[in-house]
Amino acid sequence: MLETLISFLRKLFGGGGAESRPATRGRTATPPPAPAKPKPPAPSRSGVSAKPQHPTPKPAPPKPRPPRHVPTQDRGRTVAYAPNLDGDADPGEIVWTWVPYEDDPAQGKDRPVLVVGRDGRTLLGLMLSSQSERDGQRNWLALGAGDWDRSDRPSWIRLDRVLEVEEDGIRREGAILDRGRFDQVADTLQREYGWA
């Protein structure tokens, strides 16, 4: 009977087991644990903390020197015929490159150029034109049509000025000039412009 009464009083006044006793006066509830701080990056074997690596940009390669015109008699060299469509410009090939205007070297356009020789990595070329007004003009020789012109227009080649082009300045190979027409150009250069 007594135990029943004690049990009733405990329920009435919030009593129960030790787990339901109110907190002792003067004590505070235990605060929740603080969130874990992120760990610093693990040191490398050398003892220095690892840092994210950012690739260093590579400097841009130097641009090739723009082509320039030189009077033929000042730049005459031995003319040779050695075409080979292997990705490199060789004598006897017609290639495309940017050619400055003679009256305004700051401007120009892409043109076909016949490679007639080389001086180290500098190619010696003669520019072509598809303008029919060149026919019969002094210092221009008729070449006829070829694969270098998609419209199959006849071309003329300028003989009195050599175009110096760095090998890296060649845009693309265009075609091989056949040996007969190349020899015609070479004979004219040797006979009238002092080439060997």
FIZALUM-983095 format. One record per residue (C-alpha): residue in three letters; x, y, z. Coordinates in steps of 0.1 Angstrom, whole numbers. Example, Ala and Ser with C-alpha at 12.3 -4.5 7.8 and 13.67 -1.06 7.14 Angstrom:
// residues 2
- residuo	east	north	up
- Ala	123	-45	78
- Ser	137	-11	71
END
This chain:
// residues 196
- residuo	east	north	up
- Met	0	0	0
- Leu	28	24	9
- Glu	46	16	-23
- Thr	15	23	-43
- Leu	12	57	-26
- Ile	49	66	-32
- Ser	45	56	-69
- Phe	14	78	-72
- Leu	32	108	-56
- Arg	62	104	-79
- Lys	39	105	-110
- Leu	20	134	-96
- Phe	51	156	-89
- Gly	71	145	-120
- Gly	92	120	-102
- Gly	102	88	-118
- Gly	135	72	-122
- Ala	168	89	-120
- Glu	166	95	-157
- Ser	135	118	-153
- Arg	147	138	-123
- Pro	149	175	-129
- Ala	184	190	-133
- Thr	201	200	-100
- Arg	198	237	-92
- Gly	229	256	-103
- Arg	238	232	-131
- Thr	234	241	-167
- Ala	225	218	-195
- Thr	254	205	-216
- Pro	256	226	-248
- Pro	255	207	-281
- Pro	289	199	-296
- Ala	304	226	-319
- Pro	306	217	-356
- Ala	339	203	-366
- Lys	363	228	-382
- Pro	376	220	-417
- Lys	410	205	-416
- Pro	438	224	-432
- Pro	454	209	-463
- Ala	478	181	-455
- Pro	514	192	-458
- Ser	533	178	-487
- Arg	564	156	-482
- Ser	585	187	-483
- Gly	566	202	-454
- Val	549	229	-474
- Ser	511	229	-476
- Ala	498	219	-510
- Lys	482	247	-530
- Pro	460	245	-560
- Gln	482	245	-591
- His	473	270	-619
- Pro	491	265	-652
- Thr	513	294	-662
- Pro	503	307	-696
- Lys	530	302	-723
- Pro	542	333	-741
- Ala	529	336	-777
- Pro	554	325	-803
- Pro	569	354	-822
- Lys	551	364	-854
- Pro	570	359	-886
- Arg	584	390	-902
- Pro	561	403	-928
- Pro	572	396	-964
- Arg	590	424	-982
- His	597	433	-1018
- Val	634	436	-1029
- Pro	645	446	-1064
- Thr	655	414	-1083
- Gln	690	426	-1091
- Asp	697	432	-1054
- Arg	684	397	-1043
- Gly	693	375	-1073
- Arg	702	339	-1063
- Thr	705	306	-1081
- Val	671	295	-1092
- Ala	663	259	-1086
- Tyr	634	234	-1093
- Ala	628	210	-1064
- Pro	590	208	-1056
- Asn	578	183	-1030
- Leu	543	187	-1015
- Asp	554	176	-980
- Gly	542	206	-960
- Asp	573	227	-966
- Ala	576	253	-994
- Asp	601	243	-1020
- Pro	613	259	-1052
- Gly	589	251	-1080
- Glu	558	253	-1058
- Ile	532	280	-1058
- Val	522	288	-1022
- Trp	498	313	-1006
- Thr	511	340	-982
- Trp	502	375	-972
- Val	518	401	-996
- Pro	520	438	-987
- Tyr	511	464	-1013
- Glu	541	480	-1028
- Asp	528	516	-1023
- Asp	515	509	-987
- Pro	534	481	-969
- Ala	510	483	-939
- Gln	483	468	-961
- Gly	481	438	-984
- Lys	463	406	-991
- Asp	468	369	-996
- Arg	484	361	-1029
- Pro	498	331	-1047
- Val	536	332	-1049
- Leu	560	311	-1069
- Val	590	299	-1048
- Val	621	302	-1069
- Gly	648	298	-1043
- Arg	657	300	-1006
- Asp	683	316	-983
- Gly	682	296	-951
- Arg	647	298	-937
- Thr	639	328	-960
- Leu	621	318	-992
- Leu	625	338	-1023
- Gly	593	341	-1043
- Leu	577	359	-1072
- Met	541	371	-1068
- Leu	513	361	-1092
- Ser	484	382	-1104
- Ser	452	372	-1122
- Gln	445	407	-1135
- Ser	444	405	-1173
- Glu	458	441	-1176
- Arg	492	425	-1167
- Asp	493	409	-1201
- Gly	521	425	-1222
- Gln	533	447	-1193
- Arg	570	451	-1187
- Asn	584	428	-1160
- Trp	553	405	-1161
- Leu	554	371	-1177
- Ala	523	351	-1187
- Leu	520	318	-1169
- Gly	485	306	-1179
- Ala	461	288	-1157
- Gly	468	263	-1129
- Asp	456	245	-1098
- Trp	466	275	-1076
- Asp	435	294	-1089
- Arg	402	278	-1081
- Ser	385	298	-1108
- Asp	410	285	-1134
- Arg	419	320	-1144
- Pro	452	327	-1163
- Ser	480	342	-1142
- Trp	509	365	-1147
- Ile	541	365	-1127
- Arg	561	396	-1117
- Leu	598	392	-1123
- Asp	614	425	-1113
- Arg	608	422	-1075
- Val	616	393	-1053
- Leu	594	386	-1023
- Glu	613	375	-992
- Val	590	353	-970
- Glu	599	336	-938
- Glu	591	299	-940
- Asp	566	303	-911
- Gly	548	330	-930
- Ile	535	305	-956
- Arg	497	300	-953
- Arg	494	269	-974
- Glu	508	251	-1004
- Gly	488	257	-1036
- Ala	502	237	-1065
- Ile	534	226	-1083
- Leu	543	246	-1114
- Asp	552	222	-1142
- Arg	589	221	-1152
- Gly	583	236	-1186
- Arg	568	268	-1173
- Phe	593	270	-1144
- Asp	622	268	-1168
- Gln	606	296	-1188
- Val	606	318	-1156
- Ala	641	307	-1147
- Asp	655	314	-1182
- Thr	640	349	-1181
- Leu	654	356	-1147
- Gln	689	345	-1158
- Arg	688	363	-1191
- Glu	673	396	-1181
- Tyr	677	399	-1143
- Gly	711	385	-1136
- Trp	702	353	-1119
- Ala	726	324	-1120
END
